[in-house]
Amino acid sequence: MKLDVICLETEAYYNLIQEVIDIVKDQEQQEELWVDSVKAMSILKISSKTTLQKYRDENRIRFSQLSRKVILYYRPSLLELLENNVIEF
C-alpha cells in the first residue's frame, strides 16, 4: 500500500477548509424550496401522513396544494417547526 503525504502551510490549509465550507453552504442553499410529502416527513422525522395532515390543519407548516393529490411543503416552514419545538436545558 502506497501512502502519499501532502504538506500544506497553515494558511493554505485553513483557506482550503474555508473553500470546502463555502461549497457545502452553496449546496445547502440550492436545495428545493418546495418538497413532496415523503421528503417533508423525512425532514420532520415522522412516519405518519396523518401527523403531516394535522400540521397542515393547524397551519403549523406552509403548503401548496396544486391538485387534490399533489401537495408540496415549504422547506423553511418545516425547519421552523423543528426550531420552534427545541427544548432548552
N, C-alpha and C positions, 0 to 999 in steps of 0.2 A: 504494500500500500504506500503510495507516494503522498507526502504531505507538503503542501506549499504554504509558505509563511509570507504574509504581506505586512509590511511595516508602514505605518502612517504617522505623520506628525500629529500631535494632539489637535491642533486647529483643523487640519484636514479631516480627521476622524469626526469631530463634532459637526463640521459642515456636512459631511456625508450623512450622519444621523439626522440632521435637520432636513435634508432633502428627502429622506425616506419618510419622515413625519409629514412633510408637506404633501407628498404623493398620496399617502394614506388618507389625509384630510380631504384632498381633492376627490378621491374615490367615494368617500362617505357623502360628500355634498352632491355627487352625481346620482345617488340613489333616487328611485322613483318617489315622487311626492304622493302619488295615489297607488294603493296596493289592494289586491283582492282579499277576500275573507281568509283564505289559507295563510297568506303572509301576515295579515293583521293578527290572526290567532297566534301565529308563531312569535311575533313581536311581543304580544301581551303574555305569552307563555300560558295560554289557555287552550283547552281541547274541546270546548263546548260552543257550538254555534248559538245555543240558547243564551249563553253569557254575552256573546257578542251582540245579539239582538237586544238584550237587556241594556247594554251600554248605549246602543243606538236610541232605544226608547227613552232612556233617562237623559239624553243629549250630553252624554259624557264624552263622546267622540264625534268628530265630524265625518260625514259620509256623503256620497253622491250616489243616487240610485238612477242608473241610466235606463234600466228596464226592470221588469218585475223580478228577474233573476240575477241581474248584474248590479252589484253594489260594490263601490270602491271606497276605501277608507283613507283619510288624510293622515299620512305618516306622522307629521308633527303632533297631531292631536292624540295619537296613540302613545307617543313618547311623553307627552304632557300628562296623560292619565297615569302613567307609571310614576312620573316625577311627583305628582300631587299626592301619591299614596306612599311616599317614602316615610318610614318610621325612624325618627331620630332617637338616638340613645344618649 
